[in-house]
Each structure stands twice: as C-alpha cells, then as structure tokens.
Amino acid sequence: MIKAYILINVKGGTEFDLFEELTKISGLEEISLVWGLFDIVLKIEADSKDAMDKLVTEEIRSYANISSTMTMIIRED
C-alpha cells in the first residue's frame, strides 16, 4: 500500500463546499481544513503507484475549484 498527503489550494471561498465533496473520494483516510499556504490536507491510500496517480489526477484534480495540489508520498520503512 502507498500512502500520501495531498495539499490542496482552492479558489477563494469554496473550501467548505469542496471539503464536503472530497469526503466522498475513494482511498481517503483523513481530511482537514487548514490555515496557511494550503486550504485542505488529505491523507490517502492506494494499492500501487499507478492507482495513486489515477486517484490524484482523475479524482482529486477533477474538481473545478482546486487551484493546485502538492503530493507528498509517505515513507514506509
């Protein structure tokens, strides 16, 4: 399994609606509204790197109110 944090910037004033929508995505472990450089942080899990790529590019980035994302793969020792 691969886990990652996805840091999300959203278009102004849409973070609460987007937060509710993102709670429905597959592989979601955690979601938080945050203050600072990013607006929403997700913790997601996928079976493989390809599944992670698909989840980020096809599901998460498909929302119109997302301005940008940063993916941080969690190191598993």
Secondary structure, 3 states (H helix, E strand, C coil): CEEEEEEEEECCCCHHHHHHHHCCCCCEEEEEECCCCCCEEEEEEECCHHHHHHHHHHHHHHCCCEEEEEEEECCCC
